[in-house]
Amino acid sequence: MEEMIVFGHKSPDTDTICSAIVMSDLQKRLGKNVKAVRLGELNKETEFALNYLNVEKPELVEELAEGQQVILVDHNEFAQSAKNIEKAKIKMVVDHHRICDFQTAEPLYYRAEPVGCTSTVLFKMYKENGLEVDKTIAGLMLSAIISDTLLLKSPTKTEEDEKAVKELAEIAGLDYETYGLEMLKAGTDLSDFSAEELIGLDCKECALNDKKAKVAQVNTADIAEMMTRKAEIEAAMNKDIEENNLDLFVFAITDIINSNSQAIVLGKNTEIFEKGFGKKLEENTAFLPGVVSRKKQILPVLQENA
């Protein structure tokens, strides 16, 4: 049986990594030959979760062989996927994002649900297939949902996510609030990352009509401390803009304690951001009270005003 590989998007976050591992487990238990891989380095939040649960990080894959059978989790846009994804055989997609820039030559299993996290969908798939979830797999799905919904405080959270968190926490034997806060705080230690690494930790490329944009996000417990590095962050963003011919780059610094964000915005089309959020940029930055979700609160605004 030919091996399939499963992976999430580039610049992987906790949902991408955990969902890949979980999907591999699910498919193996259904008799498939599937291996989880990753498309980039782990962030500290994800490292905390894997270390806590004693799970090895997936193998790094940077480029796909032609005809490689793959399963995509937590993304569908080719710009966010592996190099040569257009030459691969996509057999399955499980996601919770909009469908964009996606086509295949053959039929496939495609499942996308409007929930806060891919792992919420995967948990339903275990139940639908009559499979019990062990403590480790439950811990991985719990970590993913906590990460994507900021401990159920993000507007992306749904009732299904909240229900899944409580069920998975019981299976995993974890106090989800205590564990979740420790995990999220682990991800806010960004002191040893270069500016180039910071803007690439959780960065997604997107099309705004005919404009090419990137929206990156980091979590912190202290926006002011992160803003002391504003000059070097802007230099890294400008370099990326030039190298990748971007029209807009938004870097959101999100305070996970107080649920706000500070945005650094650069590029030749910053008016898209200003129009959408009704804010005039001052020294390339704007404060966004109550904004914590790229998917629900930033990207839709940019897309509607491009």
Sequence and secondary structure as in RCSB ss.txt:
>XXXX:A:sequence
MEEMIVFGHKSPDTDTICSAIVMSDLQKRLGKNVKAVRLGELNKETEFALNYLNVEKPELVEELAEGQQVILVDH
NEFAQSAKNIEKAKIKMVVDHHRICDFQTAEPLYYRAEPVGCTSTVLFKMYKENGLEVDKTIAGLMLSAIISDTL
LLKSPTKTEEDEKAVKELAEIAGLDYETYGLEMLKAGTDLSDFSAEELIGLDCKECALNDKKAKVAQVNTADIAE
MMTRKAEIEAAMNKDIEENNLDLFVFAITDIINSNSQAIVLGKNTEIFEKGFGKKLEENTAFLPGVVSRKKQILP
VLQENA
>XXXX:A:secstr
   EEEE  SS  HHHHHHHHHHHHHHHHTT  EEEEESS   HHHHHHHHHHT    EE  B  TT EEEEES 
  GGGS BTGGGSEEEEEEESS   S   SS  EEEE SSS HHHHHHHHHHHTT    HHHHHHHHHHHHHHTT
TTTSTT  HHHHHHHHHHHHHHT  HHHHHHHHHHHTT  TT  HHHHHHTTEEEEEETTEEEEEEEEEES HHH
HHTTHHHHHHHHHHHHHHHT SEEEEEEEETTTTEEEEEEESTTTHHHHHHHT   BTTEEEEET   IIIIIHH
HHHHH 
